[in-house]
C-alpha cells in the first residue's frame, strides 16, 4: 500500500522536484501546494500519511502548520524542509516534536530515506541542523543536574542516545517498558528537556553517550 503525501513549497521548481522524487517509490502525492493555506486545506481534505512542508511559505509557514497539527491532533506526520539553519526555529520545531527536519541542501536519497523512516513511525532530524542548536541548548542547560541522575537513569540516557526505542531499552536493561517510560519522565524533569531528541543532544554535550 502506498504512502499518501502532500508536498508544499512556494518555489515551483522545488515543488516539482520534491514531488517527482517520490514517484514510483511507494509514495503517492495527493496534492502539490504553493502556500501554507493551500497546504492546510489539502491536509484537512486528504488526511495524508505525510506532509513535506517548506518552512518558509506565504500565508502560513511550515512551522505554523506544525503548530496547528499538534494543537488540532492531525494524524498526518510532518516533515519540514529548511534552507537555513537559524537555531530558534529549529529548536521550536524540536520542542513541537517535529517528525522530520531536513535541509534543502541534502541529497535526494536522504529525503527519501527520511520520508520512509517518518512514515514507519521514526523521527528523522538532519545532523547538521542538530549541530546548529547544540551551542544554544548547551547554554540554556549549563546547570542541568547531571550528577543527580541515578545509575539506572544514566543507563537509559546512553541507550536513548544510541537511538533505541522504549521496548528495546526495556529488553536491554531487563525491565518493563512502563519502567522505561517512568525513567524518561524523571529524566525530562531533571534535565529540563522535552523530547528524546533533546535528551540525546544533551547526552552528547555531557559525554553521557
Z-matrix of the N, CA and C atoms (Angstrom, degrees):
N
C 1 1.475
C 2 1.522 1 109.03
N 3 1.322 2 117.62 1 131.79
C 4 1.461 3 121.14 2 -176.77
C 5 1.527 4 111.31 3 -76.33
N 6 1.329 5 115.16 4 155.70
C 7 1.461 6 122.63 5 177.76
C 8 1.516 7 108.68 6 -92.02
N 9 1.327 8 117.47 7 120.88
C 10 1.461 9 120.85 8 -179.49
C 11 1.526 10 110.43 9 -79.21
N 12 1.327 11 115.81 10 148.23
C 13 1.459 12 120.31 11 -170.88
C 14 1.524 13 111.58 12 -150.66
N 15 1.331 14 115.80 13 141.01
C 16 1.461 15 123.26 14 168.15
C 17 1.522 16 107.15 15 -109.25
N 18 1.325 17 116.74 16 133.85
C 19 1.464 18 121.79 17 177.70
C 20 1.523 19 108.57 18 -118.11
N 21 1.340 20 116.52 19 133.09
C 22 1.468 21 120.05 20 -178.57
C 23 1.516 22 110.73 21 -135.79
N 24 1.334 23 116.05 22 126.87
C 25 1.465 24 122.43 23 176.41
C 26 1.526 25 107.05 24 -159.86
N 27 1.333 26 117.11 25 138.16
C 28 1.469 27 118.83 26 -177.04
C 29 1.521 28 112.84 27 -83.01
N 30 1.332 29 117.73 28 -3.58
C 31 1.464 30 120.83 29 175.60
C 32 1.529 31 108.76 30 -99.27
N 33 1.340 32 117.90 31 115.41
C 34 1.469 33 120.73 32 -174.85
C 35 1.526 34 114.03 33 -54.37
N 36 1.323 35 117.54 34 -42.58
C 37 1.466 36 119.65 35 -178.79
C 38 1.527 37 111.24 36 -64.15
N 39 1.321 38 115.90 37 -41.93
C 40 1.459 39 120.15 38 179.39
C 41 1.526 40 110.26 39 -66.75
N 42 1.334 41 115.73 40 -40.15
C 43 1.461 42 120.52 41 179.24
C 44 1.526 43 110.79 42 -61.12
N 45 1.331 44 116.03 43 -46.02
C 46 1.467 45 120.01 44 179.71
C 47 1.527 46 111.04 45 -66.78
N 48 1.327 47 116.59 46 -39.62
C 49 1.462 48 120.24 47 -177.81
C 50 1.519 49 111.40 48 -65.21
N 51 1.321 50 116.71 49 -46.05
C 52 1.471 51 120.21 50 -178.65
C 53 1.525 52 110.45 51 -67.66
N 54 1.331 53 116.37 52 -43.33
C 55 1.464 54 119.92 53 179.97
C 56 1.524 55 111.04 54 -62.40
N 57 1.337 56 116.18 55 -45.87
C 58 1.456 57 120.27 56 -178.70
C 59 1.516 58 113.36 57 -67.07
N 60 1.325 59 116.69 58 -25.64
C 61 1.454 60 121.30 59 -177.72
C 62 1.530 61 112.51 60 -60.03
N 63 1.321 62 116.30 61 -32.87
C 64 1.455 63 120.00 62 -172.43
C 65 1.535 64 113.97 63 -92.60
N 66 1.312 65 116.63 64 -6.37
C 67 1.460 66 119.55 65 -178.48
C 68 1.526 67 110.98 66 -63.08
N 69 1.329 68 115.74 67 130.38
C 70 1.455 69 121.15 68 178.37
C 71 1.513 70 114.76 69 76.62
N 72 1.344 71 117.42 70 10.64
C 73 1.467 72 120.92 71 -179.09
C 74 1.525 73 112.48 72 -114.37
N 75 1.320 74 115.72 73 22.02
C 76 1.461 75 119.34 74 179.77
C 77 1.510 76 113.87 75 89.48
N 78 1.341 77 117.05 76 10.55
C 79 1.458 78 122.12 77 177.77
C 80 1.530 79 109.86 78 -117.35
N 81 1.316 80 115.42 79 153.86
C 82 1.468 81 121.06 80 178.94
C 83 1.527 82 108.07 81 -132.45
N 84 1.339 83 116.43 82 110.29
C 85 1.469 84 120.90 83 -179.94
C 86 1.530 85 108.26 84 -79.86
N 87 1.334 86 116.00 85 112.89
C 88 1.468 87 120.48 86 -176.99
C 89 1.522 88 112.56 87 -92.14
N 90 1.331 89 117.46 88 -15.34
C 91 1.472 90 120.00 89 178.30
C 92 1.516 91 110.02 90 -160.73
N 93 1.349 92 115.38 91 140.62
C 94 1.458 93 122.53 92 173.73
C 95 1.528 94 106.92 93 -115.26
N 96 1.316 95 117.34 94 126.13
C 97 1.459 96 120.45 95 -171.00
C 98 1.525 97 111.26 96 -125.24
N 99 1.342 98 115.49 97 143.86
C 100 1.465 99 121.06 98 -176.17
C 101 1.527 100 112.96 99 -99.68
N 102 1.322 101 118.70 100 -8.51
C 103 1.456 102 120.45 101 177.79
C 104 1.532 103 109.51 102 -153.61
N 105 1.338 104 114.77 103 174.50
C 106 1.450 105 119.97 104 -175.48
C 107 1.511 106 114.79 105 -67.44
N 108 1.328 107 117.15 106 -34.05
C 109 1.467 108 119.51 107 178.85
C 110 1.527 109 110.75 108 -66.36
N 111 1.332 110 116.55 109 -43.67
C 112 1.462 111 120.02 110 176.88
C 113 1.531 112 110.58 111 -61.21
N 114 1.325 113 116.01 112 -40.81
C 115 1.463 114 120.21 113 -179.19
C 116 1.524 115 110.84 114 -64.20
N 117 1.324 116 116.65 115 -43.35
C 118 1.468 117 119.92 116 179.22
C 119 1.523 118 110.28 117 -60.96
N 120 1.333 119 116.23 118 -46.81
C 121 1.462 120 120.23 119 -179.22
C 122 1.534 121 110.91 120 -61.27
N 123 1.326 122 116.13 121 -42.00
C 124 1.471 123 119.93 122 -178.77
C 125 1.520 124 111.30 123 -66.73
N 126 1.325 125 116.87 124 -39.69
C 127 1.467 126 119.97 125 179.55
C 128 1.524 127 110.56 126 -65.77
N 129 1.315 128 116.45 127 -43.59
C 130 1.468 129 119.68 128 179.86
C 131 1.529 130 111.15 129 -67.05
N 132 1.338 131 117.46 130 -33.30
C 133 1.468 132 120.52 131 -179.34
C 134 1.525 133 111.63 132 -75.62
N 135 1.330 134 117.65 133 -45.95
C 136 1.465 135 121.02 134 -171.93
C 137 1.526 136 114.09 135 -96.47
N 138 1.353 137 116.66 136 -18.76
C 139 1.473 138 120.94 137 -175.31
C 140 1.532 139 110.93 138 45.38
N 141 1.328 140 117.61 139 57.38
C 142 1.471 141 120.51 140 -175.91
C 143 1.529 142 111.68 141 -69.69
N 144 1.321 143 115.52 142 164.04
C 145 1.456 144 120.01 143 176.34
C 146 1.525 145 110.86 144 -68.15
N 147 1.348 146 115.96 145 -38.80
C 148 1.462 147 121.72 146 -177.42
C 149 1.526 148 110.93 147 -131.05
N 150 1.331 149 115.44 148 152.00
C 151 1.466 150 121.18 149 168.00
C 152 1.517 151 106.98 150 -131.82
N 153 1.337 152 116.63 151 121.87
C 154 1.462 153 122.13 152 177.19
C 155 1.525 154 106.65 153 -101.38
N 156 1.332 155 116.85 154 111.56
C 157 1.458 156 121.52 155 -168.43
C 158 1.522 157 111.53 156 -122.80
N 159 1.335 158 115.58 157 133.36
C 160 1.461 159 120.71 158 171.31
C 161 1.525 160 107.94 159 -67.62
N 162 1.325 161 117.26 160 137.84
C 163 1.463 162 120.01 161 178.96
C 164 1.529 163 110.48 162 -64.33
N 165 1.339 164 117.53 163 -41.09
C 166 1.454 165 121.23 164 -177.79
C 167 1.525 166 110.59 165 -103.51
N 168 1.329 167 116.52 166 108.01
C 169 1.471 168 121.80 167 177.36
C 170 1.522 169 109.18 168 -140.66
N 171 1.346 170 117.59 169 153.86
C 172 1.467 171 120.02 170 175.75
C 173 1.525 172 111.21 171 -63.84
N 174 1.324 173 115.41 172 152.55
C 175 1.464 174 125.32 173 172.23
C 176 1.525 175 113.24 174 73.11
N 177 1.315 176 117.72 175 -50.60
C 178 1.460 177 120.84 176 173.18
C 179 1.526 178 107.82 177 -145.82
N 180 1.315 179 116.50 178 130.89
C 181 1.458 180 119.52 179 178.29
C 182 1.527 181 109.96 180 -81.34
N 183 1.318 182 115.45 181 167.62
C 184 1.453 183 119.00 182 175.15
C 185 1.515 184 111.45 183 -60.28
N 186 1.343 185 116.59 184 -35.99
C 187 1.462 186 120.51 185 178.25
C 188 1.527 187 111.26 186 -66.83
N 189 1.340 188 116.74 187 -38.08
C 190 1.472 189 120.25 188 175.40
C 191 1.529 190 110.46 189 -59.75
N 192 1.325 191 115.45 190 -43.97
C 193 1.464 192 119.51 191 -179.04
C 194 1.523 193 111.30 192 -67.82
N 195 1.328 194 117.54 193 -34.10
C 196 1.465 195 120.13 194 175.64
C 197 1.523 196 110.51 195 -62.81
N 198 1.332 197 116.38 196 -42.98
C 199 1.469 198 120.28 197 177.60
C 200 1.530 199 110.37 198 -60.01
N 201 1.337 200 116.33 199 -45.43
C 202 1.460 201 120.09 200 -179.40
C 203 1.528 202 110.83 201 -64.93
N 204 1.322 203 116.10 202 -36.76
C 205 1.463 204 120.21 203 178.04
C 206 1.521 205 110.81 204 -60.19
N 207 1.320 206 116.21 205 -42.91
C 208 1.465 207 120.15 206 -179.44
C 209 1.526 208 111.57 207 -72.05
N 210 1.324 209 115.91 208 -40.25
C 211 1.471 210 119.60 209 -179.21
C 212 1.531 211 111.78 210 -67.95
N 213 1.333 212 116.18 211 -37.27
C 214 1.459 213 120.66 212 -174.02
C 215 1.524 214 113.87 213 -98.77
N 216 1.321 215 117.05 214 -2.81
C 217 1.458 216 120.81 215 175.28
C 218 1.520 217 114.64 216 71.89
N 219 1.334 218 117.99 217 37.51
C 220 1.467 219 119.50 218 177.44
C 221 1.523 220 109.50 219 -62.76
N 222 1.309 221 116.99 220 143.76
C 223 1.473 222 119.95 221 176.28
C 224 1.527 223 111.14 222 -84.77
N 225 1.318 224 117.05 223 -13.87
C 226 1.462 225 122.34 224 179.15
C 227 1.527 226 110.24 225 -65.53
N 228 1.316 227 116.85 226 130.02
C 229 1.460 228 121.65 227 176.75
C 230 1.535 229 109.14 228 -85.37
N 231 1.333 230 116.07 229 139.11
C 232 1.454 231 121.81 230 -168.17
C 233 1.529 232 111.34 231 -109.84
N 234 1.344 233 115.90 232 126.27
C 235 1.456 234 122.23 233 171.37
C 236 1.528 235 107.47 234 -113.58
N 237 1.327 236 116.73 235 125.97
C 238 1.454 237 121.35 236 178.37
C 239 1.523 238 109.99 237 -101.07
N 240 1.339 239 116.04 238 135.12
C 241 1.459 240 122.64 239 174.13
C 242 1.526 241 108.06 240 -106.22
N 243 1.312 242 117.42 241 128.70
C 244 1.453 243 120.10 242 -178.64
C 245 1.522 244 110.85 243 -131.72
N 246 1.334 245 115.51 244 140.27
C 247 1.463 246 120.23 245 177.57
C 248 1.519 247 110.76 246 -89.25
N 249 1.340 248 116.87 247 -24.52
C 250 1.456 249 121.36 248 -177.17
C 251 1.515 250 112.27 249 -109.64
N 252 1.337 251 114.58 250 175.75
C 253 1.460 252 120.12 251 -177.26
C 254 1.524 253 111.20 252 -129.71
N 255 1.331 254 116.96 253 40.74
C 256 1.454 255 119.73 254 177.28
C 257 1.524 256 109.09 255 -66.08
N 258 1.335 257 118.56 256 124.70
C 259 1.467 258 120.22 257 -176.29
C 260 1.525 259 114.13 258 -59.73
N 261 1.355 260 116.85 259 -36.28
C 262 1.465 261 119.64 260 -176.40
C 263 1.522 262 113.89 261 -56.28
N 264 1.358 263 118.34 262 -59.26
C 265 1.462 264 119.93 263 179.32
C 266 1.530 265 113.18 264 -61.00
N 267 1.336 266 116.76 265 -36.20
C 268 1.457 267 119.10 266 179.18
C 269 1.523 268 110.62 267 -64.34
N 270 1.337 269 116.18 268 -43.99
C 271 1.460 270 119.53 269 178.01
C 272 1.523 271 111.40 270 -62.57
N 273 1.339 272 116.47 271 -39.91
C 274 1.457 273 119.63 272 179.19
C 275 1.527 274 110.91 273 -64.08
N 276 1.343 275 116.37 274 -41.07
C 277 1.463 276 120.03 275 177.58
C 278 1.521 277 111.06 276 -62.64
N 279 1.334 278 117.12 277 -40.48
C 280 1.462 279 120.48 278 178.24
C 281 1.524 280 111.31 279 -64.96
N 282 1.341 281 116.20 280 -40.84
C 283 1.460 282 119.98 281 178.98
C 284 1.525 283 111.57 282 -64.73
N 285 1.338 284 116.41 283 -29.90
C 286 1.466 285 120.97 284 177.07
C 287 1.534 286 111.64 285 -84.71
N 288 1.345 287 115.36 286 5.82
C 289 1.462 288 121.55 287 178.16
C 290 1.534 289 111.46 288 57.51
N 291 1.329 290 115.20 289 50.78
C 292 1.463 291 120.06 290 176.80
C 293 1.531 292 108.86 291 -56.80
N 294 1.315 293 116.17 292 143.34
C 295 1.463 294 120.23 293 -177.74
C 296 1.527 295 111.98 294 -77.62
N 297 1.338 296 116.62 295 -32.01
C 298 1.456 297 120.52 296 178.61
C 299 1.513 298 110.48 297 -151.49
N 300 1.327 299 117.00 298 141.65
C 301 1.462 300 121.76 299 177.35
C 302 1.522 301 107.06 300 -138.47
N 303 1.344 302 116.28 301 114.37
C 304 1.457 303 122.14 302 -172.32
C 305 1.527 304 109.94 303 -127.43
N 306 1.328 305 116.12 304 137.71
C 307 1.458 306 120.47 305 173.76
C 308 1.526 307 109.75 306 -77.85
N 309 1.331 308 116.37 307 140.60
C 310 1.462 309 119.79 308 179.69
C 311 1.523 310 112.22 309 -63.72
N 312 1.306 311 116.91 310 -22.41
C 313 1.448 312 119.92 311 178.88
C 314 1.515 313 114.09 312 -79.68
N 315 1.321 314 117.34 313 -4.81
C 316 1.461 315 120.56 314 -180.00
C 317 1.530 316 109.84 315 -68.86
N 318 1.308 317 117.08 316 156.41
C 319 1.456 318 120.83 317 179.29
C 320 1.517 319 112.06 318 -69.48
N 321 1.332 320 116.15 319 157.29
C 322 1.459 321 120.51 320 -178.58
C 323 1.520 322 111.42 321 -60.62
N 324 1.343 323 117.25 322 -34.56
C 325 1.460 324 119.47 323 -179.49
C 326 1.526 325 111.19 324 -66.99
N 327 1.355 326 116.28 325 -29.16
C 328 1.462 327 120.12 326 177.87
C 329 1.520 328 110.10 327 -67.99
N 330 1.330 329 116.12 328 -43.80
C 331 1.457 330 119.88 329 179.48
C 332 1.526 331 110.99 330 -62.91
N 333 1.319 332 117.57 331 -40.18
C 334 1.461 333 120.38 332 178.40
C 335 1.518 334 110.54 333 -64.41
N 336 1.333 335 117.22 334 -45.66
C 337 1.465 336 120.17 335 179.27
C 338 1.522 337 110.76 336 -62.32
N 339 1.329 338 115.80 337 -39.29
C 340 1.468 339 119.63 338 178.99
C 341 1.519 340 110.47 339 -63.34
N 342 1.334 341 117.16 340 -45.37
C 343 1.468 342 120.91 341 179.82
C 344 1.528 343 110.60 342 -62.60
N 345 1.310 344 117.41 343 -40.48
C 346 1.462 345 120.82 344 178.48
C 347 1.527 346 110.88 345 -64.15
N 348 1.319 347 116.31 346 -41.57
C 349 1.462 348 120.53 347 179.60
C 350 1.527 349 111.27 348 -65.73
N 351 1.328 350 115.80 349 -45.62
C 352 1.472 351 119.93 350 -179.31
C 353 1.521 352 110.46 351 -65.25
N 354 1.328 353 117.23 352 -39.85
C 355 1.463 354 120.80 353 179.24
C 356 1.524 355 111.13 354 -62.59
N 357 1.332 356 116.77 355 -28.92
C 358 1.463 357 120.79 356 -179.35
C 359 1.524 358 112.51 357 -86.29
N 360 1.351 359 116.42 358 -1.16
C 361 1.460 360 119.66 359 176.17
C 362 1.517 361 115.33 360 106.96
N 363 1.342 362 117.95 361 -0.53
C 364 1.462 363 121.12 362 -179.93
C 365 1.528 364 110.74 363 -90.97
N 366 1.320 365 115.46 364 165.50
C 367 1.463 366 121.21 365 173.40
C 368 1.528 367 108.02 366 -102.61
N 369 1.340 368 116.80 367 141.99
C 370 1.466 369 121.21 368 179.66
C 371 1.524 370 107.95 369 -129.78
N 372 1.331 371 116.57 370 113.13
C 373 1.455 372 121.59 371 178.89
C 374 1.522 373 108.62 372 -118.08
N 375 1.322 374 116.84 373 126.28
C 376 1.457 375 122.12 374 -179.62
C 377 1.527 376 110.07 375 -57.28
N 378 1.340 377 116.61 376 131.57
C 379 1.457 378 120.89 377 -176.75
C 380 1.524 379 112.12 378 -61.72
N 381 1.344 380 117.13 379 -39.65
C 382 1.464 381 119.76 380 179.31
C 383 1.520 382 111.13 381 -64.42
N 384 1.335 383 115.91 382 -37.92
C 385 1.468 384 119.40 383 177.68
C 386 1.524 385 110.55 384 -64.41
N 387 1.318 386 117.08 385 -39.99
C 388 1.460 387 120.17 386 178.82
C 389 1.527 388 110.59 387 -64.09
N 390 1.335 389 116.91 388 -40.51
C 391 1.460 390 120.17 389 -179.99
C 392 1.520 391 111.40 390 -60.94
N 393 1.341 392 116.26 391 -34.84
C 394 1.459 393 120.18 392 -177.13
C 395 1.528 394 112.53 393 -66.05
N 396 1.329 395 117.38 394 -26.57
C 397 1.466 396 119.18 395 -177.58
C 398 1.521 397 112.77 396 -100.22
N 399 1.341 398 117.80 397 -1.91
C 400 1.461 399 119.53 398 -179.06
C 401 1.522 400 111.90 399 -58.25
N 402 1.344 401 116.06 400 -45.80
C 403 1.457 402 119.72 401 -178.29
C 404 1.517 403 112.07 402 -62.83
N 405 1.344 404 115.65 403 -43.75
C 406 1.462 405 119.53 404 -179.55
C 407 1.520 406 111.14 405 -63.01
N 408 1.331 407 116.18 406 -45.53
C 409 1.456 408 119.90 407 -179.68
C 410 1.526 409 110.80 408 -65.89
N 411 1.336 410 116.08 409 -36.81
C 412 1.460 411 119.81 410 -179.40
C 413 1.526 412 110.88 411 -62.83
N 414 1.348 413 116.54 412 -42.82
C 415 1.457 414 119.71 413 -179.51
C 416 1.516 415 111.44 414 -69.23
N 417 1.339 416 116.68 415 -36.90
C 418 1.457 417 120.13 416 179.50
C 419 1.513 418 111.97 417 -67.47
N 420 1.351 419 115.36 418 -28.00
C 421 1.471 420 118.09 419 -174.34
C 422 1.530 421 111.40 420 -117.57
N 423 1.327 422 115.80 421 30.31
C 424 1.461 423 119.58 422 -175.76
C 425 1.523 424 112.41 423 -58.86
N 426 1.312 425 115.81 424 -28.94
C 427 1.460 426 119.71 425 -178.17
C 428 1.523 427 113.08 426 -102.16
N 429 1.327 428 117.66 427 15.71
C 430 1.464 429 120.21 428 -179.49
C 431 1.529 430 109.77 429 -56.85
N 432 1.328 431 118.51 430 128.42
C 433 1.471 432 122.72 431 -171.74
C 434 1.523 433 113.40 432 -77.05
N 435 1.342 434 116.61 433 71.43
C 436 1.456 435 120.75 434 179.94
C 437 1.519 436 111.35 435 -60.42
N 438 1.337 437 116.55 436 -37.34
C 439 1.460 438 120.38 437 -175.77
C 440 1.523 439 112.41 438 -64.01
N 441 1.350 440 116.60 439 -19.76
C 442 1.467 441 119.47 440 -176.63
C 443 1.527 442 112.64 441 -83.44
N 444 1.334 443 118.22 442 -2.66
C 445 1.454 444 120.29 443 -179.51
C 446 1.531 445 110.54 444 -71.45
N 447 1.319 446 115.44 445 141.43
C 448 1.459 447 119.71 446 174.09
C 449 1.535 448 108.90 447 -77.12
N 450 1.325 449 118.30 448 161.14
C 451 1.466 450 119.80 449 177.20
C 452 1.531 451 112.56 450 -54.85
N 453 1.326 452 116.70 451 -40.25
C 454 1.466 453 119.74 452 179.99
C 455 1.519 454 111.13 453 -65.98
N 456 1.342 455 117.27 454 -41.08
C 457 1.462 456 120.19 455 177.78
C 458 1.521 457 110.66 456 -62.72
N 459 1.334 458 117.05 457 -37.40
C 460 1.453 459 120.66 458 176.65
C 461 1.517 460 111.66 459 -62.07
N 462 1.340 461 116.84 460 -38.79
C 463 1.462 462 121.02 461 177.92
C 464 1.520 463 110.98 462 -65.58
N 465 1.331 464 116.26 463 -40.82
C 466 1.463 465 120.94 464 179.17
C 467 1.524 466 109.87 465 -63.02
N 468 1.338 467 117.46 466 -44.12
C 469 1.465 468 121.05 467 179.33
C 470 1.525 469 110.58 468 -58.00
N 471 1.318 470 117.11 469 -45.74
C 472 1.467 471 120.69 470 -178.81
C 473 1.525 472 111.30 471 -60.73
N 474 1.319 473 117.13 472 -42.48
C 475 1.468 474 120.19 473 -178.01
C 476 1.525 475 111.30 474 -71.43
N 477 1.330 476 117.18 475 -38.11
C 478 1.461 477 120.64 476 176.94
C 479 1.524 478 110.11 477 -63.55
N 480 1.340 479 116.83 478 -39.79
C 481 1.463 480 120.49 479 -179.34
C 482 1.524 481 111.54 480 -66.42
N 483 1.337 482 117.46 481 -20.78
C 484 1.460 483 121.71 482 176.08
C 485 1.527 484 112.12 483 -85.17
N 486 1.340 485 116.65 484 -1.48
C 487 1.458 486 120.48 485 176.41
C 488 1.512 487 114.50 486 91.86
N 489 1.339 488 118.20 487 10.32
C 490 1.460 489 119.96 488 -179.53
C 491 1.526 490 110.55 489 -73.83
N 492 1.331 491 115.99 490 145.46
C 493 1.455 492 121.36 491 175.71
C 494 1.527 493 109.49 492 -86.22
N 495 1.337 494 116.00 493 170.04
C 496 1.465 495 120.15 494 -175.82
C 497 1.526 496 112.16 495 -55.65
N 498 1.315 497 116.79 496 -43.42
C 499 1.459 498 120.37 497 -178.50
C 500 1.527 499 110.53 498 -63.00
N 501 1.327 500 116.43 499 -39.24
C 502 1.465 501 120.74 500 -179.66
C 503 1.527 502 111.23 501 -70.89
N 504 1.346 503 116.24 502 -38.27
C 505 1.462 504 120.37 503 176.68
C 506 1.529 505 109.57 504 -62.39
N 507 1.332 506 115.96 505 -44.12
C 508 1.470 507 120.86 506 179.90
C 509 1.527 508 110.66 507 -59.56
N 510 1.317 509 115.98 508 -44.64
C 511 1.468 510 119.92 509 -179.28
C 512 1.525 511 110.49 510 -65.78
N 513 1.326 512 117.20 511 -40.65
C 514 1.461 513 121.70 512 -178.44
C 515 1.530 514 111.67 513 -63.94
N 516 1.348 515 115.77 514 -37.90
C 517 1.467 516 120.23 515 -175.16
C 518 1.527 517 112.99 516 -97.30
N 519 1.325 518 116.85 517 -5.81
C 520 1.460 519 119.76 518 179.96
C 521 1.512 520 113.29 519 69.82
N 522 1.346 521 116.10 520 35.36
C 523 1.464 522 120.96 521 178.35
C 524 1.529 523 108.57 522 -127.08
N 525 1.332 524 116.28 523 173.36
C 526 1.457 525 119.70 524 -178.85
C 527 1.526 526 110.63 525 -80.34
N 528 1.333 527 115.64 526 158.83
C 529 1.458 528 120.26 527 177.82
C 530 1.524 529 110.54 528 -64.33
N 531 1.341 530 116.55 529 -34.39
C 532 1.460 531 120.48 530 177.18
C 533 1.520 532 112.32 531 -62.60
N 534 1.340 533 116.26 532 -36.73
C 535 1.464 534 120.32 533 177.69
C 536 1.527 535 110.82 534 -67.72
N 537 1.336 536 116.73 535 -36.95
C 538 1.473 537 120.29 536 176.20
C 539 1.525 538 109.38 537 -60.77
N 540 1.331 539 117.23 538 -45.14
C 541 1.459 540 121.06 539 -179.91
C 542 1.527 541 111.00 540 -61.11
N 543 1.349 542 115.77 541 -37.90
C 544 1.465 543 119.87 542 178.58
C 545 1.527 544 110.39 543 -64.89
N 546 1.344 545 115.93 544 -43.35
C 547 1.471 546 119.15 545 178.10
C 548 1.528 547 110.73 546 -62.61
N 549 1.336 548 117.55 547 -41.57
C 550 1.462 549 120.55 548 179.16
C 551 1.520 550 111.32 549 -61.64
N 552 1.318 551 116.62 550 -42.46
C 553 1.469 552 120.50 551 178.27
C 554 1.524 553 110.14 552 -58.79
N 555 1.340 554 115.98 553 -45.28
C 556 1.464 555 119.94 554 179.92
C 557 1.524 556 111.38 555 -64.94
N 558 1.333 557 115.92 556 -39.30
C 559 1.473 558 120.26 557 179.35
C 560 1.518 559 111.35 558 -63.99
N 561 1.338 560 116.65 559 -43.72
C 562 1.466 561 120.17 560 178.65
C 563 1.527 562 110.66 561 -58.41
N 564 1.344 563 115.85 562 -41.42
C 565 1.462 564 120.28 563 -179.09
C 566 1.524 565 110.99 564 -68.02
N 567 1.330 566 116.86 565 -46.35
C 568 1.462 567 120.63 566 -176.46
C 569 1.524 568 112.71 567 -67.33
N 570 1.330 569 116.43 568 -38.09
C 571 1.460 570 120.54 569 -171.72
C 572 1.520 571 113.22 570 -101.37
N 573 1.330 572 117.45 571 1.83
C 574 1.473 573 122.19 572 177.49
C 575 1.516 574 111.26 573 57.42
N 576 1.330 575 116.74 574 45.88
C 577 1.459 576 121.97 575 173.96
C 578 1.517 577 107.81 576 -118.14
N 579 1.338 578 115.50 577 163.29
C 580 1.465 579 119.00 578 -175.29
C 581 1.517 580 113.17 579 -126.35
N 582 1.337 581 117.84 580 4.21
C 583 1.456 582 119.14 581 -178.41
C 584 1.529 583 110.05 582 -156.84
N 585 1.321 584 115.39 583 164.55
C 586 1.469 585 121.01 584 177.13
C 587 1.534 586 110.39 585 -62.84
N 588 1.337 587 115.65 586 -35.24
C 589 1.462 588 119.28 587 -179.91
C 590 1.519 589 111.35 588 -63.23
N 591 1.334 590 117.32 589 -46.59
C 592 1.456 591 120.69 590 178.83
C 593 1.524 592 110.57 591 -64.50
N 594 1.329 593 117.01 592 -37.25
C 595 1.461 594 120.63 593 177.93
C 596 1.532 595 110.26 594 -62.36
N 597 1.338 596 116.58 595 -42.20
C 598 1.464 597 120.75 596 179.47
C 599 1.529 598 110.81 597 -65.68
N 600 1.339 599 116.71 598 -39.37
C 601 1.465 600 120.63 599 177.94
C 602 1.527 601 109.98 600 -62.36
N 603 1.330 602 116.45 601 -45.64
C 604 1.460 603 120.60 602 -179.82
C 605 1.524 604 110.57 603 -62.30
N 606 1.327 605 116.87 604 -37.87
C 607 1.467 606 120.66 605 178.80
C 608 1.523 607 110.45 606 -61.23
N 609 1.344 608 115.94 607 -39.32
C 610 1.469 609 120.18 608 178.61
C 611 1.524 610 110.19 609 -67.59
N 612 1.332 611 116.62 610 -41.66
C 613 1.464 612 120.70 611 -179.03
C 614 1.522 613 111.33 612 -60.82
N 615 1.322 614 116.17 613 -41.20
C 616 1.460 615 120.92 614 -175.15
C 617 1.525 616 113.02 615 -98.32
N 618 1.342 617 116.11 616 10.88
C 619 1.473 618 121.01 617 178.64
C 620 1.528 619 111.53 618 57.10
N 621 1.334 620 115.75 619 40.78
C 622 1.454 621 120.51 620 178.84
C 623 1.526 622 111.76 621 -94.90
N 624 1.346 623 116.07 622 -4.40
C 625 1.452 624 119.30 623 -176.45
C 626 1.527 625 111.89 624 -93.41
